[in-house]
């Protein structure tokens, strides 16, 4: 999930790019993305805080 004001509109690639920026390129060797959609109740709770599921854009951006 995104975090309002910190990772607003971030995709999975954006999260990884930030990790690499601060920790270096050799830090990550595995990336795990949960593709299960949260329940409607969970999504509604996050939406109250303007937070949303992170878009998985790694299939075409990174080769692992």
mmCIF file of the N, C-alpha and C atoms, coordinates in Angstrom:
data_MODEL
# 
_entry.id   MODEL 
# 
loop_
_atom_site.group_PDB 
_atom_site.id 
_atom_site.type_symbol 
_atom_site.label_atom_id 
_atom_site.label_alt_id 
_atom_site.label_comp_id 
_atom_site.label_asym_id 
_atom_site.label_entity_id 
_atom_site.label_seq_id 
_atom_site.pdbx_PDB_ins_code 
_atom_site.Cartn_x 
_atom_site.Cartn_y 
_atom_site.Cartn_z 
_atom_site.occupancy 
_atom_site.B_iso_or_equiv 
_atom_site.pdbx_formal_charge 
_atom_site.auth_seq_id 
_atom_site.auth_comp_id 
_atom_site.auth_asym_id 
_atom_site.auth_atom_id 
_atom_site.pdbx_PDB_model_num 
ATOM 1   N N  . UNK A 1 1  ? 0.849   -1.171  0.000   1.00 0.00 ? 1  UNK A N  1 
ATOM 2   C CA . UNK A 1 1  ? 0.000   0.000   0.000   1.00 0.00 ? 1  UNK A CA 1 
ATOM 3   C C  . UNK A 1 1  ? 0.897   1.236   0.000   1.00 0.00 ? 1  UNK A C  1 
ATOM 4   N N  . UNK A 1 2  ? 0.408   2.284   -0.653  1.00 0.00 ? 2  UNK A N  1 
ATOM 5   C CA . UNK A 1 2  ? 1.131   3.544   -0.610  1.00 0.00 ? 2  UNK A CA 1 
ATOM 6   C C  . UNK A 1 2  ? 0.941   4.187   0.758   1.00 0.00 ? 2  UNK A C  1 
ATOM 7   N N  . UNK A 1 3  ? 1.760   5.159   1.070   1.00 0.00 ? 3  UNK A N  1 
ATOM 8   C CA . UNK A 1 3  ? 1.642   5.925   2.307   1.00 0.00 ? 3  UNK A CA 1 
ATOM 9   C C  . UNK A 1 3  ? 1.507   7.383   1.926   1.00 0.00 ? 3  UNK A C  1 
ATOM 10  N N  . UNK A 1 4  ? 0.355   7.989   2.277   1.00 0.00 ? 4  UNK A N  1 
ATOM 11  C CA . UNK A 1 4  ? 0.075   9.363   1.886   1.00 0.00 ? 4  UNK A CA 1 
ATOM 12  C C  . UNK A 1 4  ? 1.202   10.292  2.345   1.00 0.00 ? 4  UNK A C  1 
ATOM 13  N N  . UNK A 1 5  ? 1.678   11.103  1.417   1.00 0.00 ? 5  UNK A N  1 
ATOM 14  C CA . UNK A 1 5  ? 2.707   12.076  1.717   1.00 0.00 ? 5  UNK A CA 1 
ATOM 15  C C  . UNK A 1 5  ? 4.124   11.531  1.673   1.00 0.00 ? 5  UNK A C  1 
ATOM 16  N N  . UNK A 1 6  ? 4.265   10.218  1.639   1.00 0.00 ? 6  UNK A N  1 
ATOM 17  C CA . UNK A 1 6  ? 5.604   9.623   1.582   1.00 0.00 ? 6  UNK A CA 1 
ATOM 18  C C  . UNK A 1 6  ? 5.804   8.846   0.287   1.00 0.00 ? 6  UNK A C  1 
ATOM 19  N N  . UNK A 1 7  ? 4.852   7.994   -0.032  1.00 0.00 ? 7  UNK A N  1 
ATOM 20  C CA . UNK A 1 7  ? 4.965   7.185   -1.245  1.00 0.00 ? 7  UNK A CA 1 
ATOM 21  C C  . UNK A 1 7  ? 3.707   7.308   -2.099  1.00 0.00 ? 7  UNK A C  1 
ATOM 22  N N  . UNK A 1 8  ? 3.061   8.448   -2.027  1.00 0.00 ? 8  UNK A N  1 
ATOM 23  C CA . UNK A 1 8  ? 1.862   8.697   -2.820  1.00 0.00 ? 8  UNK A CA 1 
ATOM 24  C C  . UNK A 1 8  ? 2.160   8.431   -4.290  1.00 0.00 ? 8  UNK A C  1 
ATOM 25  N N  . UNK A 1 9  ? 1.338   7.643   -4.923  1.00 0.00 ? 9  UNK A N  1 
ATOM 26  C CA . UNK A 1 9  ? 1.448   7.316   -6.357  1.00 0.00 ? 9  UNK A CA 1 
ATOM 27  C C  . UNK A 1 9  ? 2.672   6.466   -6.696  1.00 0.00 ? 9  UNK A C  1 
ATOM 28  N N  . UNK A 1 10 ? 3.370   5.926   -5.729  1.00 0.00 ? 10 UNK A N  1 
ATOM 29  C CA . UNK A 1 10 ? 4.518   5.071   -6.019  1.00 0.00 ? 10 UNK A CA 1 
ATOM 30  C C  . UNK A 1 10 ? 4.054   3.748   -6.629  1.00 0.00 ? 10 UNK A C  1 
ATOM 31  N N  . UNK A 1 11 ? 4.833   3.275   -7.572  1.00 0.00 ? 11 UNK A N  1 
ATOM 32  C CA . UNK A 1 11 ? 4.654   1.938   -8.107  1.00 0.00 ? 11 UNK A CA 1 
ATOM 33  C C  . UNK A 1 11 ? 5.707   1.043   -7.433  1.00 0.00 ? 11 UNK A C  1 
ATOM 34  N N  . UNK A 1 12 ? 5.675   -0.238  -7.715  1.00 0.00 ? 12 UNK A N  1 
ATOM 35  C CA . UNK A 1 12 ? 6.683   -1.140  -7.164  1.00 0.00 ? 12 UNK A CA 1 
ATOM 36  C C  . UNK A 1 12 ? 8.086   -0.714  -7.602  1.00 0.00 ? 12 UNK A C  1 
ATOM 37  N N  . UNK A 1 13 ? 8.228   -0.329  -8.852  1.00 0.00 ? 13 UNK A N  1 
ATOM 38  C CA . UNK A 1 13 ? 9.526   0.119   -9.361  1.00 0.00 ? 13 UNK A CA 1 
ATOM 39  C C  . UNK A 1 13 ? 10.005  1.351   -8.606  1.00 0.00 ? 13 UNK A C  1 
ATOM 40  N N  . UNK A 1 14 ? 9.114   2.270   -8.298  1.00 0.00 ? 14 UNK A N  1 
ATOM 41  C CA . UNK A 1 14 ? 9.497   3.473   -7.555  1.00 0.00 ? 14 UNK A CA 1 
ATOM 42  C C  . UNK A 1 14 ? 10.048  3.118   -6.177  1.00 0.00 ? 14 UNK A C  1 
ATOM 43  N N  . UNK A 1 15 ? 9.411   2.157   -5.506  1.00 0.00 ? 15 UNK A N  1 
ATOM 44  C CA . UNK A 1 15 ? 9.903   1.710   -4.197  1.00 0.00 ? 15 UNK A CA 1 
ATOM 45  C C  . UNK A 1 15 ? 11.315  1.134   -4.326  1.00 0.00 ? 15 UNK A C  1 
ATOM 46  N N  . UNK A 1 16 ? 11.512  0.306   -5.326  1.00 0.00 ? 16 UNK A N  1 
ATOM 47  C CA . UNK A 1 16 ? 12.825  -0.313  -5.530  1.00 0.00 ? 16 UNK A CA 1 
ATOM 48  C C  . UNK A 1 16 ? 13.873  0.733   -5.884  1.00 0.00 ? 16 UNK A C  1 
ATOM 49  N N  . UNK A 1 17 ? 13.512  1.673   -6.735  1.00 0.00 ? 17 UNK A N  1 
ATOM 50  C CA . UNK A 1 17 ? 14.448  2.741   -7.096  1.00 0.00 ? 17 UNK A CA 1 
ATOM 51  C C  . UNK A 1 17 ? 14.897  3.517   -5.860  1.00 0.00 ? 17 UNK A C  1 
ATOM 52  N N  . UNK A 1 18 ? 13.981  3.787   -4.928  1.00 0.00 ? 18 UNK A N  1 
ATOM 53  C CA . UNK A 1 18 ? 14.353  4.488   -3.690  1.00 0.00 ? 18 UNK A CA 1 
ATOM 54  C C  . UNK A 1 18 ? 15.280  3.638   -2.829  1.00 0.00 ? 18 UNK A C  1 
ATOM 55  N N  . UNK A 1 19 ? 14.985  2.331   -2.717  1.00 0.00 ? 19 UNK A N  1 
ATOM 56  C CA . UNK A 1 19 ? 15.869  1.457   -1.955  1.00 0.00 ? 19 UNK A CA 1 
ATOM 57  C C  . UNK A 1 19 ? 17.279  1.454   -2.546  1.00 0.00 ? 19 UNK A C  1 
ATOM 58  N N  . UNK A 1 20 ? 17.371  1.356   -3.852  1.00 0.00 ? 20 UNK A N  1 
ATOM 59  C CA . UNK A 1 20 ? 18.674  1.370   -4.522  1.00 0.00 ? 20 UNK A CA 1 
ATOM 60  C C  . UNK A 1 20 ? 19.363  2.716   -4.311  1.00 0.00 ? 20 UNK A C  1 
ATOM 61  N N  . UNK A 1 21 ? 18.616  3.792   -4.389  1.00 0.00 ? 21 UNK A N  1 
ATOM 62  C CA . UNK A 1 21 ? 19.172  5.137   -4.210  1.00 0.00 ? 21 UNK A CA 1 
ATOM 63  C C  . UNK A 1 21 ? 19.846  5.275   -2.846  1.00 0.00 ? 21 UNK A C  1 
ATOM 64  N N  . UNK A 1 22 ? 19.201  4.769   -1.813  1.00 0.00 ? 22 UNK A N  1 
ATOM 65  C CA . UNK A 1 22 ? 19.714  4.951   -0.455  1.00 0.00 ? 22 UNK A CA 1 
ATOM 66  C C  . UNK A 1 22 ? 20.622  3.823   0.025   1.00 0.00 ? 22 UNK A C  1 
ATOM 67  N N  . UNK A 1 23 ? 20.462  2.619   -0.516  1.00 0.00 ? 23 UNK A N  1 
ATOM 68  C CA . UNK A 1 23 ? 21.217  1.475   -0.009  1.00 0.00 ? 23 UNK A CA 1 
ATOM 69  C C  . UNK A 1 23 ? 22.253  0.927   -0.986  1.00 0.00 ? 23 UNK A C  1 
ATOM 70  N N  . UNK A 1 24 ? 22.136  1.282   -2.255  1.00 0.00 ? 24 UNK A N  1 
ATOM 71  C CA . UNK A 1 24 ? 23.060  0.789   -3.259  1.00 0.00 ? 24 UNK A CA 1 
ATOM 72  C C  . UNK A 1 24 ? 22.460  -0.328  -4.092  1.00 0.00 ? 24 UNK A C  1 
ATOM 73  N N  . UNK A 1 25 ? 23.049  -0.551  -5.260  1.00 0.00 ? 25 UNK A N  1 
ATOM 74  C CA . UNK A 1 25 ? 22.505  -1.519  -6.216  1.00 0.00 ? 25 UNK A CA 1 
ATOM 75  C C  . UNK A 1 25 ? 22.686  -2.968  -5.803  1.00 0.00 ? 25 UNK A C  1 
ATOM 76  N N  . UNK A 1 26 ? 23.681  -3.264  -4.997  1.00 0.00 ? 26 UNK A N  1 
ATOM 77  C CA . UNK A 1 26 ? 23.981  -4.652  -4.659  1.00 0.00 ? 26 UNK A CA 1 
ATOM 78  C C  . UNK A 1 26 ? 23.218  -5.158  -3.438  1.00 0.00 ? 26 UNK A C  1 
ATOM 79  N N  . UNK A 1 27 ? 22.272  -4.397  -2.956  1.00 0.00 ? 27 UNK A N  1 
ATOM 80  C CA . UNK A 1 27 ? 21.561  -4.763  -1.732  1.00 0.00 ? 27 UNK A CA 1 
ATOM 81  C C  . UNK A 1 27 ? 20.429  -5.756  -1.998  1.00 0.00 ? 27 UNK A C  1 
ATOM 82  N N  . UNK A 1 28 ? 19.716  -5.593  -3.087  1.00 0.00 ? 28 UNK A N  1 
ATOM 83  C CA . UNK A 1 28 ? 18.552  -6.429  -3.369  1.00 0.00 ? 28 UNK A CA 1 
ATOM 84  C C  . UNK A 1 28 ? 18.930  -7.625  -4.234  1.00 0.00 ? 28 UNK A C  1 
ATOM 85  N N  . UNK A 1 29 ? 18.522  -8.816  -3.801  1.00 0.00 ? 29 UNK A N  1 
ATOM 86  C CA . UNK A 1 29 ? 18.704  -9.973  -4.656  1.00 0.00 ? 29 UNK A CA 1 
ATOM 87  C C  . UNK A 1 29 ? 17.379  -10.676 -4.935  1.00 0.00 ? 29 UNK A C  1 
ATOM 88  N N  . UNK A 1 30 ? 16.349  -10.349 -4.155  1.00 0.00 ? 30 UNK A N  1 
ATOM 89  C CA . UNK A 1 30 ? 15.022  -10.919 -4.350  1.00 0.00 ? 30 UNK A CA 1 
ATOM 90  C C  . UNK A 1 30 ? 13.978  -9.858  -4.063  1.00 0.00 ? 30 UNK A C  1 
ATOM 91  N N  . UNK A 1 31 ? 12.951  -9.828  -4.890  1.00 0.00 ? 31 UNK A N  1 
ATOM 92  C CA . UNK A 1 31 ? 11.838  -8.900  -4.692  1.00 0.00 ? 31 UNK A CA 1 
ATOM 93  C C  . UNK A 1 31 ? 10.560  -9.719  -4.671  1.00 0.00 ? 31 UNK A C  1 
ATOM 94  N N  . UNK A 1 32 ? 9.776   -9.523  -3.643  1.00 0.00 ? 32 UNK A N  1 
ATOM 95  C CA . UNK A 1 32 ? 8.527   -10.253 -3.486  1.00 0.00 ? 32 UNK A CA 1 
ATOM 96  C C  . UNK A 1 32 ? 7.376   -9.256  -3.552  1.00 0.00 ? 32 UNK A C  1 
ATOM 97  N N  . UNK A 1 33 ? 6.420   -9.522  -4.440  1.00 0.00 ? 33 UNK A N  1 
ATOM 98  C CA . UNK A 1 33 ? 5.259   -8.643  -4.589  1.00 0.00 ? 33 UNK A CA 1 
ATOM 99  C C  . UNK A 1 33 ? 4.000   -9.452  -4.318  1.00 0.00 ? 33 UNK A C  1 
ATOM 100 N N  . UNK A 1 34 ? 3.222   -9.001  -3.360  1.00 0.00 ? 34 UNK A N  1 
ATOM 101 C CA . UNK A 1 34 ? 1.941   -9.644  -3.060  1.00 0.00 ? 34 UNK A CA 1 
ATOM 102 C C  . UNK A 1 34 ? 0.926   -9.131  -4.079  1.00 0.00 ? 34 UNK A C  1 
ATOM 103 N N  . UNK A 1 35 ? 0.379   -10.024 -4.874  1.00 0.00 ? 35 UNK A N  1 
ATOM 104 C CA . UNK A 1 35 ? -0.571  -9.613  -5.915  1.00 0.00 ? 35 UNK A CA 1 
ATOM 105 C C  . UNK A 1 35 ? -2.023  -9.848  -5.517  1.00 0.00 ? 35 UNK A C  1 
ATOM 106 N N  . UNK A 1 36 ? -2.244  -10.327 -4.297  1.00 0.00 ? 36 UNK A N  1 
ATOM 107 C CA . UNK A 1 36 ? -3.609  -10.559 -3.829  1.00 0.00 ? 36 UNK A CA 1 
ATOM 108 C C  . UNK A 1 36 ? -4.263  -9.219  -3.495  1.00 0.00 ? 36 UNK A C  1 
ATOM 109 N N  . UNK A 1 37 ? -5.484  -9.019  -3.959  1.00 0.00 ? 37 UNK A N  1 
ATOM 110 C CA . UNK A 1 37 ? -6.222  -7.790  -3.689  1.00 0.00 ? 37 UNK A CA 1 
ATOM 111 C C  . UNK A 1 37 ? -6.771  -7.818  -2.262  1.00 0.00 ? 37 UNK A C  1 
ATOM 112 N N  . UNK A 1 38 ? -6.533  -6.765  -1.493  1.00 0.00 ? 38 UNK A N  1 
ATOM 113 C CA . UNK A 1 38 ? -7.084  -6.714  -0.133  1.00 0.00 ? 38 UNK A CA 1 
ATOM 114 C C  . UNK A 1 38 ? -8.614  -6.714  -0.156  1.00 0.00 ? 38 UNK A C  1 
ATOM 115 N N  . UNK A 1 39 ? -9.204  -7.047  0.968   1.00 0.00 ? 39 UNK A N  1 
ATOM 116 C CA . UNK A 1 39 ? -10.669 -7.057  1.071   1.00 0.00 ? 39 UNK A CA 1 
ATOM 117 C C  . UNK A 1 39 ? -11.220 -5.648  0.862   1.00 0.00 ? 39 UNK A C  1 
ATOM 118 N N  . UNK A 1 40 ? -12.495 -5.566  0.547   1.00 0.00 ? 40 UNK A N  1 
ATOM 119 C CA . UNK A 1 40 ? -13.143 -4.269  0.357   1.00 0.00 ? 40 UNK A CA 1 
ATOM 120 C C  . UNK A 1 40 ? -13.056 -3.418  1.612   1.00 0.00 ? 40 UNK A C  1 
ATOM 121 N N  . UNK A 1 41 ? -13.181 -4.057  2.767   1.00 0.00 ? 41 UNK A N  1 
ATOM 122 C CA . UNK A 1 41 ? -13.106 -3.332  4.035   1.00 0.00 ? 41 UNK A CA 1 
ATOM 123 C C  . UNK A 1 41 ? -11.714 -2.744  4.241   1.00 0.00 ? 41 UNK A C  1 
ATOM 124 N N  . UNK A 1 42 ? -10.707 -3.525  3.931   1.00 0.00 ? 42 UNK A N  1 
ATOM 125 C CA . UNK A 1 42 ? -9.332  -3.051  4.068   1.00 0.00 ? 42 UNK A CA 1 
ATOM 126 C C  . UNK A 1 42 ? -9.062  -1.905  3.107   1.00 0.00 ? 42 UNK A C  1 
ATOM 127 N N  . UNK A 1 43 ? -9.476  -2.058  1.858   1.00 0.00 ? 43 UNK A N  1 
ATOM 128 C CA . UNK A 1 43 ? -9.288  -0.987  0.873   1.00 0.00 ? 43 UNK A CA 1 
ATOM 129 C C  . UNK A 1 43 ? -9.998  0.285   1.305   1.00 0.00 ? 43 UNK A C  1 
ATOM 130 N N  . UNK A 1 44 ? -11.211 0.153   1.836   1.00 0.00 ? 44 UNK A N  1 
ATOM 131 C CA . UNK A 1 44 ? -11.972 1.324   2.289   1.00 0.00 ? 44 UNK A CA 1 
ATOM 132 C C  . UNK A 1 44 ? -11.234 2.043   3.409   1.00 0.00 ? 44 UNK A C  1 
ATOM 133 N N  . UNK A 1 45 ? -10.638 1.281   4.331   1.00 0.00 ? 45 UNK A N  1 
ATOM 134 C CA . UNK A 1 45 ? -9.889  1.893   5.433   1.00 0.00 ? 45 UNK A CA 1 
ATOM 135 C C  . UNK A 1 45 ? -8.717  2.697   4.898   1.00 0.00 ? 45 UNK A C  1 
ATOM 136 N N  . UNK A 1 46 ? -7.954  2.117   3.985   1.00 0.00 ? 46 UNK A N  1 
ATOM 137 C CA . UNK A 1 46 ? -6.814  2.822   3.394   1.00 0.00 ? 46 UNK A CA 1 
ATOM 138 C C  . UNK A 1 46 ? -7.259  4.033   2.582   1.00 0.00 ? 46 UNK A C  1 
ATOM 139 N N  . UNK A 1 47 ? -8.355  3.911   1.855   1.00 0.00 ? 47 UNK A N  1 
ATOM 140 C CA . UNK A 1 47 ? -8.841  5.019   1.039   1.00 0.00 ? 47 UNK A CA 1 
ATOM 141 C C  . UNK A 1 47 ? -9.216  6.223   1.898   1.00 0.00 ? 47 UNK A C  1 
ATOM 142 N N  . UNK A 1 48 ? -9.663  5.972   3.134   1.00 0.00 ? 48 UNK A N  1 
ATOM 143 C CA . UNK A 1 48 ? -9.949  7.080   4.055   1.00 0.00 ? 48 UNK A CA 1 
ATOM 144 C C  . UNK A 1 48 ? -8.709  7.928   4.304   1.00 0.00 ? 48 UNK A C  1 
ATOM 145 N N  . UNK A 1 49 ? -7.536  7.352   4.137   1.00 0.00 ? 49 UNK A N  1 
ATOM 146 C CA . UNK A 1 49 ? -6.262  8.051   4.348   1.00 0.00 ? 49 UNK A CA 1 
ATOM 147 C C  . UNK A 1 49 ? -5.559  8.365   3.031   1.00 0.00 ? 49 UNK A C  1 
ATOM 148 N N  . UNK A 1 50 ? -6.294  8.239   1.920   1.00 0.00 ? 50 UNK A N  1 
ATOM 149 C CA . UNK A 1 50 ? -5.769  8.483   0.575   1.00 0.00 ? 50 UNK A CA 1 
ATOM 150 C C  . UNK A 1 50 ? -4.549  7.609   0.282   1.00 0.00 ? 50 UNK A C  1 
ATOM 151 N N  . UNK A 1 51 ? -4.629  6.345   0.705   1.00 0.00 ? 51 UNK A N  1 
ATOM 152 C CA . UNK A 1 51 ? -3.591  5.362   0.452   1.00 0.00 ? 51 UNK A CA 1 
ATOM 153 C C  . UNK A 1 51 ? -4.184  4.245   -0.401  1.00 0.00 ? 51 UNK A C  1 
ATOM 154 N N  . UNK A 1 52 ? -3.379  3.722   -1.314  1.00 0.00 ? 52 UNK A N  1 
ATOM 155 C CA . UNK A 1 52 ? -3.893  2.796   -2.321  1.00 0.00 ? 52 UNK A CA 1 
ATOM 156 C C  . UNK A 1 52 ? -2.913  1.651   -2.563  1.00 0.00 ? 52 UNK A C  1 
ATOM 157 N N  . UNK A 1 53 ? -3.383  0.556   -3.163  1.00 0.00 ? 53 UNK A N  1 
ATOM 158 C CA . UNK A 1 53 ? -2.465  -0.539  -3.489  1.00 0.00 ? 53 UNK A CA 1 
ATOM 159 C C  . UNK A 1 53 ? -1.347  -0.065  -4.424  1.00 0.00 ? 53 UNK A C  1 
ATOM 160 N N  . UNK A 1 54 ? -0.177  -0.603  -4.224  1.00 0.00 ? 54 UNK A N  1 
ATOM 161 C CA . UNK A 1 54 ? 0.963   -0.278  -5.076  1.00 0.00 ? 54 UNK A CA 1 
ATOM 162 C C  . UNK A 1 54 ? 0.812   -1.032  -6.388  1.00 0.00 ? 54 UNK A C  1 
ATOM 163 N N  . UNK A 1 55 ? 0.961   -0.328  -7.488  1.00 0.00 ? 55 UNK A N  1 
ATOM 164 C CA . UNK A 1 55 ? 0.870   -0.946  -8.807  1.00 0.00 ? 55 UNK A CA 1 
ATOM 165 C C  . UNK A 1 55 ? 2.138   -1.763  -9.072  1.00 0.00 ? 55 UNK A C  1 
ATOM 166 N N  . UNK A 1 56 ? 1.959   -3.014  -9.483  1.00 0.00 ? 56 UNK A N  1 
ATOM 167 C CA . UNK A 1 56 ? 3.080   -3.884  -9.830  1.00 0.00 ? 56 UNK A CA 1 
ATOM 168 C C  . UNK A 1 56 ? 3.482   -3.621  -11.278 1.00 0.00 ? 56 UNK A C  1 
ATOM 169 N N  . UNK A 1 57 ? 4.553   -2.873  -11.457 1.00 0.00 ? 57 UNK A N  1 
ATOM 170 C CA . UNK A 1 57 ? 5.055   -2.567  -12.796 1.00 0.00 ? 57 UNK A CA 1 
ATOM 171 C C  . UNK A 1 57 ? 6.431   -3.203  -13.029 1.00 0.00 ? 57 UNK A C  1 
ATOM 172 N N  . UNK A 1 58 ? 6.740   -4.242  -12.281 1.00 0.00 ? 58 UNK A N  1 
ATOM 173 C CA . UNK A 1 58 ? 8.072   -4.841  -12.374 1.00 0.00 ? 58 UNK A CA 1 
ATOM 174 C C  . UNK A 1 58 ? 8.240   -5.820  -13.516 1.00 0.00 ? 58 UNK A C  1 
ATOM 175 N N  . UNK A 1 59 ? 7.193   -6.401  -14.002 1.00 0.00 ? 59 UNK A N  1 
ATOM 176 C CA . UNK A 1 59 ? 7.323   -7.428  -15.041 1.00 0.00 ? 59 UNK A CA 1 
ATOM 177 C C  . UNK A 1 59 ? 8.029   -6.910  -16.281 1.00 0.00 ? 59 UNK A C  1 
ATOM 178 N N  . UNK A 1 60 ? 7.851   -5.639  -16.599 1.00 0.00 ? 60 UNK A N  1 
ATOM 179 C CA . UNK A 1 60 ? 8.488   -5.094  -17.780 1.00 0.00 ? 60 UNK A CA 1 
ATOM 180 C C  . UNK A 1 60 ? 9.668   -4.188  -17.447 1.00 0.00 ? 60 UNK A C  1 
ATOM 181 N N  . UNK A 1 61 ? 9.910   -3.919  -16.152 1.00 0.00 ? 61 UNK A N  1 
ATOM 182 C CA . UNK A 1 61 ? 10.964  -2.981  -15.773 1.00 0.00 ? 61 UNK A CA 1 
ATOM 183 C C  . UNK A 1 61 ? 12.219  -3.657  -15.271 1.00 0.00 ? 61 UNK A C  1 
ATOM 184 N N  . UNK A 1 62 ? 12.070  -4.785  -14.595 1.00 0.00 ? 62 UNK A N  1 
ATOM 185 C CA . UNK A 1 62 ? 13.202  -5.482  -14.004 1.00 0.00 ? 62 UNK A CA 1 
ATOM 186 C C  . UNK A 1 62 ? 13.191  -6.935  -14.420 1.00 0.00 ? 62 UNK A C  1 
ATOM 187 N N  . UNK A 1 63 ? 14.353  -7.500  -14.566 1.00 0.00 ? 63 UNK A N  1 
ATOM 188 C CA . UNK A 1 63 ? 14.471  -8.934  -14.799 1.00 0.00 ? 63 UNK A CA 1 
ATOM 189 C C  . UNK A 1 63 ? 15.201  -9.495  -13.599 1.00 0.00 ? 63 UNK A C  1 
ATOM 190 N N  . UNK A 1 64 ? 14.540  -10.418 -12.911 1.00 0.00 ? 64 UNK A N  1 
ATOM 191 C CA . UNK A 1 64 ? 15.148  -10.992 -11.704 1.00 0.00 ? 64 UNK A CA 1 
ATOM 192 C C  . UNK A 1 64 ? 15.470  -12.450 -11.909 1.00 0.00 ? 64 UNK A C  1 
# 
